[in-house]
Every structure is written in C-alpha cells, then in structure tokens.
Amino acid sequence: MKVKIPPRTDGGSWLRIVDTALSAGDDFSEPGEEAPLEGEGATYLAAPQSVVVLVG
C-alpha cells in the first residue's frame, strides 16, 4: 500500500525506525541509524501485513 506522508510542521524529515517487511537486520533501526524519508509530500510503500513506524 502506498502511503502519503504529510510534511512535518517544523520542516524536518520523518525517520523510519521499524518496517517489519524488510530483511532481518534492516527491519529495526538502532538509535541514530534511522532512515530518513526525503522530500515534501513523500510516499512510503508499506507491504501487506507489515508494521511501519516513523518518528519526527
């Protein structure tokens, strides 16, 4: 499912800390190693039966 991510009000980037559809080792990010979602109005492809956690 393609999910539209709203822009942050402070202009910062959203960070992905969990995506259970990714391979073991890539599915959970260690603090400081989060993957940024780039671009205003970004989208994220969430796989069926997965969990995605973003922080801002």
N, C-alpha and C positions, 0 to 999 in steps of 0.2 A: 504494500500500500504506500503510495507516495503521499507524504505528509508535508504540508506547507508550514514552515517555521516562521512565526511572527518576528519582526525585528525587535531587538531589545530597546527599551526606552533610554538606556544610558549609552547607546551606540556600541556596546561591547559585542563580543561574539558568544554564541552558545557553545558549550563544550559537551561532547559526548563522553559519558563515563561508563555506560553499560549499553551493549547491544548483544543480546543472547543469540542472535543469528550468526555472529562472527565465530571464527575458529577459536578453540581453546587457546588462551594466552592473549588473544586480541579482543575478547568479549568484555572484559572488565579492565578499566584503566587505573593505574596507580596514581595517587595524588601527584599532580604536577605533570603527568603524562597524558592528560585528556586530549582528545582530538577536536580541534575547533571546526565548527561549521561556518564556512565562508560565504559572504555575500548577503546583502539585504534581501529579504523575501526568499531565503534559501529553502530548498526542499530536502527531505530525507526519505530514503526508501526503506521502509520498515518491512521486514519479512513476515509472512504469516506465522502466527503462534510464537512471536518473539516479544521481548520487552526491550524498550529503548529508554534510557534515562539521560536527560540533558540538564545541565546546570548553567546558570548565568552569573 
